[in-house]
Amino acid sequence: MTRGFTLIEMIISISLFCFIMITMLFIMSSTGKKVRFDIAESQLIAEMNYALDNIKLYSASASKIDETSRFPSSGGTRTDFSFRRERDIRIITPSIISDDIWYRYYKNATNNIVLLNTESGAEEIVVSAIFNPQINFEYQAGFEPNFFEVTVTGEIGLPGNKKRISKTAGVRLWYAEVAQ
């Protein structure tokens, strides 16, 4: 005698199957969101590290600081920084200024933090606009006149659930002073 499933057994098995599938989809969705968040956080931290390393590398050998980028000796904060440095960072000639060009770090109109080469007009993106980045150059009273701090900040996450990450690095200039 062959026995089939009853209607109640079919309903119970279909219900259990649906419950298990919904649970699996929820777990996979939650895991996917966490992975996307972690990837975005890693990308932001990598871009902030790149930006701070880039600023330290480029501005350390500055031969001159633009007057609009100088800080008062009492301290202050700026959102951009302009300086003159060697065209080729591997050949440093502080006594020969004719081979130097102007550079500028700032947040451009598309919200990227960029390094502008004023000779060519080329902008190198150091922190992408997708992170809503901010950059601050700060000189505090009591710092040496050739030292300042740079803070780069960015956001990750969805609206209403944003996480703000910030990194700060000190920059020491070899040939120029940032304080007036």
C-alpha positions in Angstrom: 0.0 0.0 0.0 1.4 3.4 -1.0 0.9 6.2 1.3 1.1 9.9 0.2 1.4 13.1 2.1 -1.6 14.5 3.7 -2.6 18.1 3.2 -1.5 19.0 6.8 1.9 17.4 6.2 2.3 19.4 2.9 1.4 22.7 4.6 3.8 22.1 7.4 6.6 21.1 5.1 6.0 24.1 2.8 5.8 26.4 5.8 9.1 25.1 7.3 10.8 25.4 3.9 9.6 29.0 3.5 10.8 29.9 7.1 14.2 28.4 6.4 14.5 30.2 3.1 13.5 33.6 4.6 16.0 33.1 7.4 18.8 32.2 5.0 18.0 35.3 2.8 18.0 37.5 5.9 21.3 36.2 7.0 22.8 36.6 3.6 21.4 40.1 3.2 22.8 41.1 6.6 26.2 39.6 5.8 26.3 41.4 2.5 25.6 44.8 4.1 28.3 44.2 6.6 30.8 43.2 3.9 29.9 46.3 1.8 30.3 48.5 4.9 33.7 46.9 5.8 34.9 47.3 2.2 33.9 51.0 2.1 35.6 51.6 5.5 38.8 49.9 4.2 38.7 52.0 1.1 38.2 55.2 3.0 41.1 54.4 5.4 43.4 53.5 2.5 42.5 56.8 0.7 43.1 58.8 3.9 46.4 57.1 4.5 47.4 57.9 0.9 46.3 61.5 1.3 48.4 62.0 4.4 51.4 60.2 3.0 51.1 62.3 -0.2 50.9 65.6 1.7 53.9 64.7 3.8 55.9 63.6 0.8 55.0 66.6 -1.4 55.1 69.4 1.1 58.1 68.4 3.2 60.5 69.8 0.5 58.5 73.0 0.0 60.7 75.9 -0.8 58.0 78.5 -0.3 54.6 78.7 1.2 52.0 80.9 -0.5 51.1 83.9 1.6 47.4 82.9 1.7 48.4 79.5 3.2 50.5 80.9 6.0 49.3 80.7 9.6 49.4 83.5 12.1 51.9 82.7 14.9 48.9 82.4 17.3 47.7 79.4 15.3 44.8 78.7 13.0 43.1 76.3 10.6 42.9 76.3 6.8 41.0 74.1 4.4 43.6 74.5 1.6 47.4 74.7 1.4 49.5 76.1 -1.4 53.2 75.7 -1.7 56.1 75.7 -4.1 58.3 72.6 -4.4 60.6 70.8 -6.8 59.2 69.6 -10.1 61.0 66.3 -9.6 60.9 65.2 -5.9 64.0 63.0 -6.4 66.2 66.0 -7.3 66.0 68.5 -4.4 67.7 71.8 -5.0 66.5 74.3 -2.4 68.9 77.0 -3.5 67.5 76.9 -7.1 63.9 78.1 -7.2 63.6 78.3 -10.9 62.8 74.6 -11.2 60.1 74.7 -8.6 56.3 74.8 -9.3 53.3 75.6 -7.3 51.0 72.9 -5.8 47.8 73.2 -3.9 45.8 70.8 -1.7 42.1 71.6 -1.5 38.5 70.3 -1.9 37.4 71.0 -5.4 33.9 71.7 -6.8 33.1 68.0 -7.2 33.9 67.4 -3.5 37.1 65.5 -4.1 40.2 66.3 -2.1 42.9 66.9 -4.7 46.5 67.9 -5.3 46.6 70.6 -8.0 49.7 71.0 -10.1 49.3 74.7 -11.1 51.8 74.4 -14.0 49.9 71.7 -15.9 46.5 72.3 -14.3 46.2 68.6 -13.5 44.3 67.5 -10.4 45.2 64.3 -8.6 42.3 62.9 -6.5 43.7 61.9 -3.1 40.3 61.3 -1.4 37.2 60.6 -3.4 33.9 62.6 -3.1 31.9 59.4 -2.3 33.1 59.7 1.3 32.1 63.4 1.7 35.7 64.2 2.8 37.0 67.2 4.7 40.6 68.4 5.0 42.0 70.8 7.6 45.5 72.1 8.0 46.2 73.3 11.5 49.0 75.3 13.1 48.9 75.7 16.9 50.7 78.3 19.0 53.8 76.6 20.4 54.4 74.4 17.4 57.7 75.0 15.6 57.3 77.4 12.7 58.0 74.6 10.2 55.4 72.1 11.6 51.7 71.7 11.2 49.0 69.0 11.4 46.7 67.7 8.7 43.4 66.1 9.5 41.4 64.2 6.8 37.9 63.1 7.7 35.4 61.0 5.7 32.0 59.3 6.1 30.8 55.8 5.3 27.4 54.2 5.6 23.8 55.0 4.7 22.0 58.2 5.6 20.9 58.0 9.2 23.6 55.4 9.9 26.8 57.3 9.0 30.2 56.5 10.6 32.7 59.4 10.6 36.4 58.4 10.4 39.2 60.9 11.0 43.0 60.6 10.7 45.7 63.2 11.6 49.3 63.4 10.7 52.1 65.9 11.5 54.0 67.5 8.7 57.5 69.0 9.1 58.9 71.2 6.3 62.6 71.2 5.5 63.1 74.6 3.9 60.0 76.7 4.6 58.0 78.0 7.6 54.2 77.9 7.7 53.9 80.4 10.6 54.2 84.2 9.9 
